[in-house]
Amino acid sequence: MFDLSKAAWRKSSFSTSGGNCVEVAPLADGRIAVRNSNAPEAGTVLFTRAEMDAWIRGVKAGEFDDLA
């Protein structure tokens, strides 16, 4: 297990006041951690930079617009 206690978590400025948000944190080994800020104890998903890049490009291209 990777120690995430000192990770620099950050949220999108688009997060709602109701707490609907996801947090991300860059890790020292180059991966990116993602978690639900309402339930951080529920777990964290780790992505490589290449995986996160593919996701971000897909979001920007509108590939996931039907999910919002």
SULRA-V287853 format. One record per residue. N is the residue number from 0. NEAR is the number of other C-alpha atoms within 10 Angstrom. Layout:
n:N near:NEAR
n:N near:NEAR
This chain:
n:0 near:3
n:1 near:7
n:2 near:7
n:3 near:12
n:4 near:7
n:5 near:8
n:6 near:14
n:7 near:12
n:8 near:17
n:9 near:14
n:10 near:13
n:11 near:10
n:12 near:7
n:13 near:8
n:14 near:12
n:15 near:9
n:16 near:7
n:17 near:7
n:18 near:10
n:19 near:11
n:20 near:17
n:21 near:17
n:22 near:18
n:23 near:20
n:24 near:18
n:25 near:18
n:26 near:19
n:27 near:8
n:28 near:7
n:29 near:10
n:30 near:16
n:31 near:20
n:32 near:20
n:33 near:19
n:34 near:19
n:35 near:18
n:36 near:17
n:37 near:13
n:38 near:10
n:39 near:12
n:40 near:9
n:41 near:9
n:42 near:10
n:43 near:17
n:44 near:10
n:45 near:18
n:46 near:17
n:47 near:15
n:48 near:13
n:49 near:11
n:50 near:12
n:51 near:15
n:52 near:12
n:53 near:11
n:54 near:15
n:55 near:13
n:56 near:11
n:57 near:13
n:58 near:12
n:59 near:10
n:60 near:10
n:61 near:10
n:62 near:12
n:63 near:11
n:64 near:10
n:65 near:6
n:66 near:5
n:67 near:4
